[in-house]
């Protein structure tokens, strides 16, 4: 992912969040993170959801990229806001 984050988008910080259980289905997630997906700072590496959203949550693996620590923390906080609360 070095080429995707650093070489192509100048995002020197990268991280992997996996697995994480998030509320809703993939469509809902992609709507909430449309800007980050479009600019390449968030890549969905894996997704597993129940048929027809019966469980109300999905499990996923995400790759995150950011220009600096503050941006990474903000992106991680936004992702965490979608996480299923225990």
C-alpha positions as CSV (number, residue, x, y, z in Angstrom):
1,X,0.0,0.0,0.0
2,X,3.1,2.3,0.0
3,X,2.4,3.2,-3.6
4,X,-1.3,3.9,-3.0
5,X,-0.8,6.0,0.2
6,X,2.6,7.6,0.0
7,X,3.7,7.7,-3.6
8,X,0.3,8.5,-5.2
9,X,-1.4,10.5,-2.4
10,X,1.4,11.9,-0.2
11,X,-0.1,10.2,2.9
12,X,3.0,9.0,4.9
13,X,1.0,7.5,7.8
14,X,-0.8,4.3,7.3
15,X,-2.6,1.9,9.5
16,X,-4.7,-1.3,9.4
17,X,-7.9,-1.7,11.4
18,X,-8.9,-5.3,11.3
19,X,-11.3,-6.8,12.3
20,X,-13.8,-4.2,13.3
21,X,-17.5,-4.7,13.7
22,X,-19.4,-1.7,12.3
23,X,-23.1,-0.7,12.5
24,X,-25.1,-1.1,9.3
25,X,-24.3,-2.5,5.9
26,X,-21.6,-1.7,3.4
27,X,-23.7,0.8,1.5
28,X,-24.3,2.8,4.7
29,X,-20.6,2.7,5.5
30,X,-19.6,3.8,2.1
31,X,-22.1,6.7,2.2
32,X,-20.7,7.9,5.6
33,X,-17.1,7.6,4.3
34,X,-17.6,8.7,0.7
35,X,-15.1,11.5,0.8
36,X,-12.3,9.4,2.4
37,X,-12.9,6.5,0.0
38,X,-12.9,9.0,-2.9
39,X,-9.6,10.7,-1.8
40,X,-8.0,7.3,-1.1
41,X,-7.4,7.8,2.6
42,X,-9.6,4.9,3.4
43,X,-9.5,1.5,1.6
44,X,-11.9,-1.3,2.4
45,X,-9.7,-4.4,2.3
46,X,-12.3,-6.9,3.5
47,X,-16.1,-6.9,4.2
48,X,-18.4,-9.5,5.7
49,X,-22.1,-8.8,6.3
50,X,-25.1,-10.8,7.1
51,X,-27.6,-11.5,4.3
52,X,-30.1,-8.6,3.9
53,X,-28.5,-6.9,6.9
54,X,-30.3,-9.2,9.3
55,X,-27.8,-8.7,12.2
56,X,-27.6,-4.9,11.8
57,X,-23.8,-4.9,11.7
58,X,-20.9,-6.0,9.5
59,X,-17.3,-7.0,10.0
60,X,-14.5,-5.4,8.0
61,X,-10.9,-4.7,7.5
62,X,-9.8,-1.2,6.7
63,X,-6.6,0.5,5.5
64,X,-6.2,4.1,6.6
65,X,-3.8,6.8,5.3
66,X,-3.1,10.3,6.6
67,X,-0.8,13.2,6.2
68,X,-0.1,13.6,9.9
69,X,-0.9,12.3,13.3
70,X,-3.9,14.6,13.9
71,X,-5.5,13.5,10.6
72,X,-5.0,9.9,11.4
73,X,-6.5,10.3,14.9
74,X,-9.5,12.1,13.4
75,X,-10.0,9.4,10.8
76,X,-9.7,6.7,13.4
77,X,-12.2,8.5,15.6
78,X,-14.7,8.7,12.7
79,X,-14.3,4.9,12.1
80,X,-14.7,4.2,15.8
81,X,-18.0,6.2,15.8
82,X,-19.4,3.5,13.5
83,X,-18.1,0.6,15.6
84,X,-20.5,-1.7,17.4
85,X,-20.5,-0.8,21.1
86,X,-20.0,-3.7,23.4
